[in-house]
Amino acid sequence: MGRQTATLFLWGDFLDTLYQSPSQKALRKKFRGHQRLICKTKPIYPLGVEREYQRITDAYMRILSQTLKENIPAIKEAAKREKLANQRTDDMNDLMAIVQQAFMKMNADVEKRVEAFGLRQKIGLMANMTRKLSVKEWKKAVKSTLGIDLLDDYYLGEFYRSAMEQWVDKNVSLISTIPKDTLRKMKDLVQGGYTSGKTTTFIIKQIQREYSIEKRHARLIARDQIAKLNGDMGKQQQEDAGVDEYIWSTSGDSRVRERHKDLNRKRFRWNDPPVVDLKTGRRCHPGEDYECRCVALPVFNIESIKLPWYEEGGG
């Protein structure tokens, strides 16, 4: 290398140093000459929030359970009287009228208790808890990998507020009608059971079975929706930061489905989700599949990083 060429290289290095903040130089050192750097920590899945949401759905479903306990005895008593009356047609009509009145009362009771429960507010708290944990884990990932402290306020911006509002609206829609819809099914079970000559014991067991099914359904919604919100938050945080690739990471337990095990530790792009169902060709990112607790480990690119720390001039 000639003396003049060497001087030009040294001058170029000087200009780079002059126009490069100390934080940017420190950032490049983290990459050790590489263009991409895989996150050094794995985000924690919000399992505690998921469990809290399930406790809320359990409490919400107890509205129906309590209403049934208060009103079913009257139906059982009417059925007992009808049986002692040798099943005369007019007695059966009386029983059906009592069943109709009982379920009308139960419907009104459920509606009143649902209104007092404050479901939207409770679901809103779940959204905020998920957001806070997501931001905490994201800040920890950036700090441990890049040595940067992120600004908190950025993740209270319009997108994040809008995303949480939409999630709350969807969850209220999914859960709010379960008690009344279940009560309607139970009414059909009771009327159909007595009309076809089923015993009260048999009908009560059917009601209990229906209640258990719907309670599990509500719990599954809670589990699935926390996973989806956590996944959506993580995706937006990474894309906002200029991250275009991630490493798929499972929770590593017995609940992980086989296809997700195949995707574990593999690299994907945010604009090209992997196939999660080989039969249908359905594609998803971590957290988007049904009840998926997988997370995306960001792959930082030194050429595209645009963290809110930079945009706001912090550091």
C-alpha positions in Angstrom: 0.0 0.0 0.0 1.4 3.4 -1.0 2.0 6.2 1.4 -0.8 8.4 -0.2 -3.3 5.6 0.0 -2.5 4.9 3.6 -3.0 8.6 4.4 -6.5 8.5 2.8 -7.5 5.5 4.9 -6.4 7.2 8.0 -8.2 10.4 7.1 -11.4 8.3 6.4 -11.1 6.7 9.9 -10.7 10.2 11.4 -13.9 11.5 9.7 -15.8 8.4 10.8 -14.6 9.1 14.4 -15.5 12.8 14.1 -19.1 12.2 12.9 -19.8 9.1 15.0 -21.1 9.5 18.5 -19.4 7.4 21.3 -22.5 5.4 21.6 -22.5 4.4 17.9 -18.8 3.4 18.2 -19.7 1.3 21.2 -22.6 -0.3 19.3 -20.3 -1.3 16.4 -18.0 -3.0 18.9 -20.9 -5.2 20.0 -21.1 -6.6 16.5 -17.4 -7.4 16.4 -17.2 -6.7 12.7 -20.3 -8.7 11.8 -23.4 -7.2 10.2 -25.9 -9.2 12.3 -26.1 -10.0 16.0 -28.5 -12.5 17.6 -30.3 -11.4 20.8 -28.4 -12.6 23.9 -31.5 -13.1 26.1 -34.8 -14.9 25.5 -38.0 -12.9 26.3 -40.1 -14.4 29.0 -43.6 -15.5 28.0 -46.3 -13.7 30.1 -47.4 -17.0 31.8 -48.5 -15.1 34.9 -50.7 -12.8 32.9 -52.2 -15.8 31.2 -53.1 -17.4 34.5 -54.6 -14.2 35.8 -56.7 -13.9 32.7 -57.9 -17.4 33.3 -58.9 -16.6 36.9 -60.9 -13.7 35.4 -62.7 -16.0 33.0 -63.4 -18.5 35.9 -64.9 -15.7 38.0 -66.9 -14.5 35.0 -68.3 -18.0 34.5 -69.2 -18.3 38.2 -71.9 -15.7 37.4 -73.7 -18.4 35.5 -72.9 -21.1 38.1 -74.3 -19.0 40.9 -77.5 -18.2 38.9 -78.0 -21.8 38.1 -77.7 -22.8 41.8 -80.3 -20.2 42.8 -82.9 -21.2 40.2 -82.5 -24.9 39.3 -84.1 -26.1 42.5 -87.5 -24.5 41.5 -87.3 -26.5 38.2 -86.4 -29.7 40.0 -89.4 -29.2 42.4 -91.8 -28.6 39.5 -90.5 -31.7 37.7 -91.0 -33.7 40.9 -94.6 -32.5 41.2 -95.2 -33.3 37.5 -93.9 -36.9 38.0 -96.2 -37.4 41.0 -99.1 -36.3 38.9 -98.7 -39.2 36.5 -97.5 -37.0 33.7 -100.8 -35.5 32.7 -100.6 -33.3 29.6 -101.7 -30.2 31.6 -99.0 -30.9 34.2 -96.4 -31.1 31.5 -97.6 -27.8 30.2 -97.3 -26.3 33.7 -93.7 -27.7 33.9 -92.7 -26.1 30.6 -94.2 -22.8 31.7 -92.2 -23.0 34.9 -89.0 -23.8 33.0 -89.7 -20.8 30.7 -90.2 -18.5 33.6 -87.1 -19.8 35.4 -84.9 -19.2 32.4 -86.3 -15.8 31.8 -85.4 -14.9 35.4 -81.9 -16.5 35.1 -81.3 -14.5 31.9 -82.2 -11.2 33.7 -80.0 -12.2 36.6 -77.0 -13.1 34.4 -77.4 -9.8 32.5 -77.4 -7.8 35.7 -74.4 -9.6 37.1 -72.4 -9.4 33.8 -72.9 -5.6 33.8 -71.7 -5.3 37.3 -68.7 -7.6 36.7 -66.7 -4.9 34.8 -65.3 -7.3 32.1 -63.9 -4.6 29.8 -62.0 -3.0 32.6 -60.5 -6.3 33.8 -59.5 -7.3 30.2 -58.0 -3.9 29.8 -55.8 -4.6 32.8 -54.6 -7.8 31.2 -53.7 -5.9 28.0 -51.7 -3.4 30.0 -49.9 -6.1 32.0 -48.9 -7.9 28.8 -47.7 -4.6 27.3 -45.6 -3.8 30.3 -44.0 -7.2 30.5 -43.4 -7.2 26.7 -41.6 -3.8 27.0 -39.6 -4.9 30.0 -38.4 -8.0 28.1 -37.6 -6.0 25.0 -35.6 -3.4 26.9 -33.7 -6.2 28.6 -33.0 -7.8 25.3 -31.7 -4.6 23.7 -29.6 -3.7 26.8 -28.0 -7.1 27.1 -27.3 -7.4 23.4 -26.5 -3.8 22.3 -25.9 -2.0 25.6 -28.6 0.5 24.9 -31.3 1.8 27.4 -34.5 2.4 25.5 -37.0 5.1 26.1 -40.2 4.0 28.0 -42.5 6.6 26.5 -42.1 5.4 22.9 -44.0 2.2 23.7 -47.0 4.2 24.8 -47.4 5.6 21.3 -50.5 5.6 19.1 -49.8 2.2 17.6 -49.5 0.4 20.9 -52.6 2.2 22.3 -54.6 1.3 19.2 -53.3 -2.3 19.3 -54.4 -2.8 22.9 -57.8 -1.2 22.3 -58.4 -3.5 19.4 -57.3 -6.5 21.4 -59.6 -5.5 24.3 -62.6 -5.1 21.9 -62.0 -8.5 20.4 -61.7 -10.2 23.8 -64.8 -8.6 25.2 -66.6 -9.8 22.1 -65.3 -13.3 22.5 -66.0 -13.7 26.2 -68.9 -11.4 27.1 -71.7 -13.5 25.5 -70.6 -16.9 26.8 -72.8 -17.0 30.0 -76.0 -15.9 28.1 -75.2 -18.2 25.1 -74.6 -21.1 27.5 -77.8 -20.4 29.4 -79.7 -20.5 26.1 -78.2 -24.0 25.3 -79.1 -25.1 28.8 -82.7 -24.0 28.4 -82.9 -26.2 25.2 -81.4 -29.1 27.2 -83.9 -28.8 30.0 -87.0 -28.4 27.7 -85.8 -31.1 25.3 -85.0 -33.5 28.2 -88.3 -33.2 30.0 -90.3 -33.4 26.7 -88.5 -36.7 25.8 -88.9 -38.2 29.2 -85.4 -37.9 30.5 -84.9 -37.9 34.3 -84.0 -34.8 36.2 -80.7 -36.3 37.3 -79.8 -36.9 33.6 -80.7 -33.4 32.7 -78.7 -31.9 35.5 -75.7 -33.9 34.4 -76.1 -32.5 30.9 -76.2 -28.9 32.3 -73.1 -29.5 34.4 -71.3 -31.0 31.3 -72.3 -27.9 29.2 -71.0 -25.6 31.9 -67.7 -27.4 32.1 -67.3 -27.2 28.3 -67.9 -23.5 28.2 -65.7 -22.8 31.2 -62.8 -24.6 29.4 -63.7 -22.6 26.3 -63.3 -19.3 28.1 -60.0 -20.4 29.6 -58.7 -21.4 26.2 -59.6 -18.0 24.8 -57.6 -16.3 27.7 -54.6 -18.5 27.0 -54.8 -18.0 23.2 -55.4 -14.2 23.3 -52.5 -13.4 25.7 -50.2 -15.3 23.4 -51.4 -13.4 20.4 -51.1 -10.0 22.1 -47.6 -10.8 23.3 -46.6 -11.9 19.8 -48.0 -8.8 18.2 -46.2 -6.5 20.6 -42.9 -8.3 20.1 -43.3 -8.2 16.3 -44.0 -4.4 16.3 -41.1 -3.6 18.7 -38.7 -5.5 16.5 -39.9 -4.0 13.2 -39.9 -0.5 14.8 -36.2 -1.2 15.6 -35.4 -2.1 12.0 -35.2 -5.8 12.8 -36.1 -7.9 9.8 -35.2 -11.3 11.0 -35.7 -13.4 14.1 -34.9 -16.9 15.6 -38.0 -19.0 16.4 -37.8 -20.1 20.0 -40.3 -22.5 21.7 -41.1 -22.8 25.4 -39.4 -26.2 25.5 -42.1 -28.1 27.3 -44.5 -30.9 26.6 -47.2 -28.5 25.3 -45.1 -27.5 22.2 -46.6 -29.0 19.0 -44.4 -31.0 16.8 -44.2 -28.5 13.9 -43.1 -25.8 16.2 -40.3 -28.0 17.5 -39.2 -28.3 13.9 -39.1 -24.5 13.6 -37.2 -24.0 16.9 -33.8 -22.2 16.6 -34.4 -21.5 12.9 -34.1 -18.1 11.3 -37.1 -16.4 9.5 -37.9 -13.0 8.1 -40.8 -10.9 9.4 -42.1 -10.4 5.9 -42.1 -14.1 5.2 -43.7 -16.2 8.0 -42.9 -19.9 8.1 -45.4 -22.7 7.4 -46.8 -23.9 10.7 -49.3 -26.4 9.2 -47.8 -28.7 6.5 -51.2 -29.9 5.4 -52.9 -26.6 4.8 -49.8 -24.5 4.2 -50.9 -22.0 6.9 -48.1 -19.5 7.9 -47.6 -17.8 11.2 -45.0 -15.9 13.3 -44.4 -16.9 16.9 -47.5 -16.3 19.1 -49.9 -16.1 16.1 -50.8 -19.8 16.0 -53.5 -21.1 18.2 -52.3 -21.1 21.9 -48.7 -20.6 20.7 -46.3 -19.6 23.5 -43.2 -19.4 21.2 -41.3 -16.2 21.0 -39.1 -14.4 18.4 -35.5 -13.7 19.3 -34.5 -10.6 17.3 -31.5 -10.7 14.9 -30.1 -7.1 14.9 -28.7 -5.7 11.7 -26.1 -2.9 12.2 -27.1 -1.4 8.9 -30.8 -1.0 9.7 -31.0 -0.4 13.5 -33.4 2.5 14.3 -34.2 2.3 18.0 -36.2 5.0 19.8 -33.1 5.7 21.7 -31.6 7.2 18.5 -34.7 8.9 17.2 -35.2 10.8 20.5 -31.5 11.6 20.9 -31.1 9.7 24.1 -28.2 7.6 25.3 
